[in-house]
Amino acid sequence: MTTENLYDSIALAENIKIQAKARNIQLKDMYAELGMSKGVLSNLRTGRMIAADSLARIADYLDCSMDFLMGRTVDPAVQRMELTDEERQKVTDFIQFILSQRK
């Protein structure tokens, strides 16, 4: 497994700005509606990290995936899976089983 850094806060800031512009969204309006500081981009540009829940809210607002904003994919589409609660539990149980088989 590679140990390359997959988090580049400066690129993230730029991608947020680009995606907002593409959707004709004013950043100040987005931050106000999300209850976030206007300094989010400034903080990112200086190397600060953003909380995962904040990034998720921004991605949802911009209707794209967090991976797209982080530059991990060129496809902005969000891959949503519609599962029932029972199906989600089965997936969780299966993952736990797989992890328990590790040596």
N, C-alpha and C positions, 0 to 999 in steps of 0.2 A: 504494500500500500504506500502511495506517495505521501510525503509530508509537506507538499507545497501549500503555501498559504492561499486559501480560497476566499479570503476576505480582504478586499481592497476598499477602504472607506472612501477614498478619493474618487475611484471609479463608480462606486455606489452613488455618491452625491451627484455625479455627472449624469448617470443613468436615470435617477429620479427627475432631474431637471429636464432631460430630453423627453422622457415619457410624459411628463406634465405638459410640456410645450406641444407635443404631438396630439394631445387630447384637449388643447386649449384650456388648460387648468392653470390658474394663478397659484403659485406655491403658497403665498400668504393666505389665500382663501382655504386651500387644502389643510394647511396646518391649523388654522383657526377652527375649521369644522372637526378636525381630529383632536382638538384640545392639546396641540403640541406647540412647542416654542418655535418662533420664526428662525431661531438659530440652529436648527437641525442640520442644514446643509453646511453652515460654517463649521459646526462641530465635526462633521464628517470630513470636511476638507482639511482639517488640522489633525486628522488621524484618530479621532475619537470613534468609539464603537456606538452602535445603536442597539437598543434592546430588541430582541426577536419579535415581541408583540408589537412594538412600534413599527418595525419594518413590515410586518404582516398587515397592519392597518393601512400603511401607505400603499402597499401592493394592491390591497383590495380596493382602495380608493381610486387607484390608477388603472384598475382592472387588468392587472398583469401578475405574473408569479414573482415570488421573492427571488427565485433563481435567476429570472430575467433581469431584475434590478441589480443583482449581484454579479451579472455578467457570466453566469454559469451556463446559460443557454441563450440562443438567439431567437427562440420562440417565446413570445410574451404570453401565450395562452396558458390559462390555469387549467391544470389537469385535475378535475374533480371526479370523485367516485361517489355515486349514490348507493350507499349500503344501508341495509336495515341495521338496527341495533344488534340483532342476532348474528348477522354476517360480520359486523365489526368485532364482536366477541370471538367469533371463530378465527378471524384473522389474527387477533391478539393472542389467542391460545396457541395457534400454529407458530407464530413468531417465538413465543416463550418456549415451545417445544424444541424448535430448531436451536435456539440459544442454549438450551439445557443439554444438547448433544455435543456441544463443543468440548474439546479436550484441553 
